Amino acid sequence: MKQKNNVVNHTLQFCKHLFSSTGKLDYNLLSTTTSLGRVRGFTIDLLYYLKSGPKRCCELVQITGKYHDYVHSYLRNMRNYGLVEKDGVFWKLSDLGANFQAYLDIVYNNIIEYGKKKERKKKERGKKKESSLPKKSEQLSLSLFLRDSSLDDTEKEVVEVLVNHYNKTGSKFILVKNQYDLADRLKKNPQDIIKALANLRQENIIYLYRSTLEGYWKIGLKKHFIKLLESSPK
């Protein structure tokens, strides 16, 4: 009800334009009433309670939980506005009241559709944003490769360091100052590291060259080796 109340004053001026093409609202009736722009709050509630048919004031009191005098005063004002009529002990919507209530229905439904449209657009923007984000690389598994590989222990450890780094960061390479730096990381003899790097390079598993970044060495996994691990059974 609150949402209906808020839109009445802002949309009433469009009533003739909206309904002249549909024929559902007699604008001449609206033009004869000077107070519809002030319709709000409990008056709107009563319009919707009377939509289902005529009701006694005592019924509306029971439905709304308001005092009898309170409800009755609103009904009298609504009759002055031309929105309701009294038929014996029953109150009912007038033609103007029924048309005005139908108008509010359409306004309210338009608000709902507008909200749904905004929500759909928001979800679509979210999906587009999500699809534009870089996909996280699938975790590579070394288990089968290491099981079937003829590499020695030092060579396997070098490959494991590179694969673990790739899985964590998505980067195919690491930077080391020299063979001593890598040897210290793996707790290996520097000479064994030099030999391992040479063999892995020969096996076309890694690439190795001096980076322009302060003379660091770049050690990385070859693309074809990454694809091999990606295609291997998990």
C-alpha positions as CSV (number, residue, x, y, z in Angstrom):
1,M,0.0,0.0,0.0
2,K,2.8,2.4,0.9
3,Q,4.3,2.1,-2.6
4,K,0.9,2.9,-4.2
5,N,0.5,5.9,-2.0
6,N,3.8,7.4,-3.0
7,V,3.1,7.3,-6.7
8,V,-0.3,8.8,-6.8
9,N,0.7,12.5,-6.8
10,H,3.6,11.9,-9.2
11,T,1.6,10.0,-11.8
12,L,-1.9,11.4,-11.7
13,Q,-1.0,14.1,-14.2
14,F,-0.3,11.3,-16.8
15,C,-3.8,9.8,-16.3
16,K,-5.4,11.2,-19.4
17,H,-2.4,10.3,-21.6
18,L,-2.3,6.7,-20.3
19,F,-5.9,5.9,-20.5
20,S,-7.2,7.9,-23.5
21,S,-5.8,5.2,-25.8
22,T,-7.1,2.3,-23.8
23,G,-10.5,3.6,-23.0
24,K,-10.4,2.1,-19.5
25,L,-10.6,5.4,-17.7
26,D,-13.1,8.2,-18.2
27,Y,-10.8,11.3,-17.8
28,N,-13.9,13.5,-17.8
29,L,-14.8,12.1,-14.4
30,L,-11.3,12.9,-13.1
31,S,-11.4,16.4,-14.4
32,T,-14.5,17.1,-12.5
33,T,-12.8,16.2,-9.2
34,T,-10.4,18.7,-7.7
35,S,-9.0,16.7,-4.8
36,L,-7.7,13.4,-6.3
37,G,-4.2,14.8,-6.2
38,R,-4.5,14.7,-2.4
39,V,-5.6,11.0,-2.3
40,R,-3.1,9.0,-0.2
41,G,-2.6,6.9,2.9
42,F,-5.7,5.3,4.4
43,T,-7.9,6.5,1.6
44,I,-5.9,4.3,-0.8
45,D,-6.3,1.4,1.6
46,L,-10.1,1.8,1.6
47,L,-10.2,1.9,-2.2
48,Y,-8.6,-1.5,-2.3
49,Y,-10.8,-3.0,0.5
50,L,-13.9,-1.9,-1.4
51,K,-12.6,-3.2,-4.7
52,S,-14.0,-6.7,-3.9
53,G,-17.5,-5.2,-3.4
54,P,-19.7,-3.1,-1.1
55,K,-19.0,-3.3,2.6
56,R,-20.5,-1.9,5.8
57,C,-18.5,0.6,7.8
58,C,-18.4,-2.0,10.7
59,E,-16.8,-4.5,8.2
60,L,-14.1,-2.0,7.3
61,V,-13.5,-1.4,10.9
62,Q,-12.9,-5.1,11.5
63,I,-10.7,-5.4,8.4
64,T,-8.5,-2.3,9.1
65,G,-8.5,-2.5,12.9
66,K,-9.2,1.3,13.1
67,Y,-11.9,3.0,15.2
68,H,-15.4,3.4,13.8
69,D,-15.3,7.2,13.8
70,Y,-11.9,7.1,12.1
71,V,-13.1,4.9,9.2
72,H,-16.4,6.7,8.9
73,S,-14.7,10.1,8.6
74,Y,-12.6,8.8,5.7
75,L,-15.6,7.3,3.9
76,R,-17.4,10.7,4.2
77,N,-14.4,12.5,2.7
78,M,-14.1,9.9,-0.1
79,R,-17.8,10.4,-0.9
80,N,-17.1,14.2,-1.1
81,Y,-14.3,13.4,-3.5
82,G,-16.7,11.3,-5.6
83,L,-14.7,8.1,-5.0
84,V,-17.4,6.2,-3.1
85,E,-21.2,6.1,-2.8
86,K,-23.5,4.9,0.0
87,D,-26.2,2.4,-0.8
88,G,-28.2,2.0,2.3
89,V,-25.8,0.7,5.0
90,F,-23.2,-0.3,2.4
91,W,-20.3,1.7,1.0
92,K,-19.2,1.0,-2.5
93,L,-16.8,2.4,-5.1
94,S,-18.3,5.0,-7.5
95,D,-17.4,4.9,-11.2
96,L,-14.7,7.4,-10.5
97,G,-13.4,5.4,-7.5
98,A,-13.4,2.2,-9.6
99,N,-11.6,3.9,-12.5
100,F,-9.1,5.6,-10.2
101,Q,-8.4,2.3,-8.3
102,A,-7.9,0.6,-11.7
103,Y,-5.5,3.4,-12.6
104,L,-3.5,2.8,-9.4
105,D,-3.4,-0.9,-10.2
106,I,-1.7,-0.2,-13.5
107,V,0.7,2.3,-12.0
108,Y,1.6,-0.2,-9.3
109,N,2.1,-3.0,-11.8
110,N,4.3,-0.7,-13.9
111,I,6.4,-0.1,-10.8
112,I,6.7,-3.8,-10.2
113,E,7.7,-4.4,-13.9
114,Y,10.2,-1.6,-13.7
115,G,11.7,-3.1,-10.6
116,K,11.9,-6.5,-12.2
117,K,13.5,-5.0,-15.3
118,K,16.1,-3.2,-13.2
119,E,16.9,-6.4,-11.4
120,R,17.3,-8.3,-14.6
121,K,19.6,-5.7,-16.0
122,K,21.6,-5.8,-12.7
123,K,22.0,-9.5,-13.0
124,E,22.9,-9.3,-16.7
125,R,25.6,-6.7,-15.8
126,G,26.8,-9.0,-13.0
127,K,27.1,-11.9,-15.5
128,K,28.9,-9.8,-18.0
129,K,31.4,-8.6,-15.4
130,E,31.9,-12.2,-14.1
131,S,32.5,-13.5,-17.7
132,S,35.0,-10.7,-18.3
133,L,37.2,-11.7,-15.3
134,P,40.2,-13.9,-16.2
135,K,39.4,-17.6,-15.6
136,K,41.5,-19.2,-12.9
137,S,43.7,-21.8,-14.3
138,E,42.8,-25.4,-13.6
139,Q,45.0,-27.0,-11.0
140,L,47.7,-29.1,-12.6
141,S,48.3,-32.6,-11.3
142,L,51.8,-34.1,-11.4
143,S,51.0,-37.5,-9.9
144,L,50.8,-39.5,-13.1
145,F,53.6,-37.7,-14.8
146,L,56.0,-38.2,-11.8
147,R,54.9,-41.8,-11.5
148,D,55.7,-42.6,-15.2
149,S,58.6,-40.2,-15.6
150,S,62.3,-41.2,-15.8
151,L,63.4,-38.0,-14.2
152,D,65.7,-38.2,-11.2
153,D,64.6,-36.8,-7.8
154,T,66.2,-33.4,-8.2
155,E,64.6,-32.9,-11.6
156,K,61.2,-33.9,-10.2
157,E,61.6,-31.5,-7.3
158,V,62.4,-28.6,-9.7
159,V,59.3,-29.5,-11.7
160,E,57.2,-29.7,-8.5
161,V,58.3,-26.2,-7.5
162,L,57.3,-24.8,-10.8
163,V,54.0,-26.5,-11.0
164,N,53.1,-25.6,-7.4
165,H,54.0,-22.0,-8.2
166,Y,51.8,-22.1,-11.3
167,N,48.8,-23.6,-9.3
168,K,49.1,-20.9,-6.7
169,T,49.7,-17.8,-8.8
170,G,48.9,-18.7,-12.5
171,S,52.5,-17.7,-13.4
172,K,54.5,-20.2,-15.5
173,F,57.9,-19.1,-14.2
174,I,59.9,-18.2,-11.2
175,L,62.9,-15.8,-10.8
176,V,66.1,-16.9,-9.1
177,K,69.4,-15.1,-8.7
178,N,71.4,-18.1,-9.6
179,Q,71.7,-21.9,-9.2
180,Y,72.7,-21.4,-5.6
181,D,69.4,-19.5,-4.9
182,L,67.4,-22.5,-6.3
183,A,69.6,-25.0,-4.6
184,D,69.1,-23.4,-1.2
185,R,65.4,-23.4,-1.8
186,L,65.4,-27.1,-2.6
187,K,68.2,-28.0,-0.1
188,K,70.2,-29.5,-3.0
189,N,73.8,-29.4,-4.2
190,P,74.2,-26.5,-6.7
191,Q,75.9,-28.8,-9.1
192,D,72.9,-31.2,-9.1
193,I,70.6,-28.2,-9.7
194,I,72.7,-27.1,-12.8
195,K,72.5,-30.7,-14.1
196,A,68.8,-31.0,-13.4
197,L,68.0,-27.7,-15.2
198,A,70.0,-28.7,-18.2
199,N,68.2,-32.1,-18.5
200,L,64.8,-30.5,-18.0
201,R,65.6,-28.0,-20.7
202,Q,66.7,-30.8,-23.0
203,E,63.5,-32.7,-22.3
204,N,61.6,-29.6,-23.4
205,I,59.9,-29.4,-20.0
206,I,61.3,-26.0,-19.0
207,Y,62.8,-22.9,-20.5
208,L,65.7,-21.0,-18.9
209,Y,67.2,-17.6,-19.7
210,R,68.5,-14.6,-18.0
211,S,65.9,-11.9,-17.3
212,T,66.4,-8.2,-17.9
213,L,65.2,-7.7,-14.3
214,E,68.5,-7.1,-12.4
215,G,70.1,-10.1,-14.0
216,Y,67.7,-12.7,-12.5
217,W,67.3,-16.1,-14.1
218,K,63.8,-16.9,-15.4
219,I,62.9,-20.6,-15.1
220,G,59.5,-21.5,-16.5
221,L,57.3,-24.4,-17.7
222,K,56.9,-24.9,-21.4
223,K,53.4,-24.4,-22.7
224,H,53.2,-27.8,-24.3
225,F,54.1,-29.4,-20.9
226,I,51.4,-27.5,-19.2
227,K,48.9,-28.7,-21.8
228,L,50.1,-32.2,-21.3
229,L,49.4,-32.0,-17.6
230,E,46.0,-30.4,-18.2
231,S,45.0,-33.2,-20.5
232,S,46.2,-36.0,-18.2
233,P,43.6,-37.9,-16.1
234,K,43.1,-36.4,-12.6
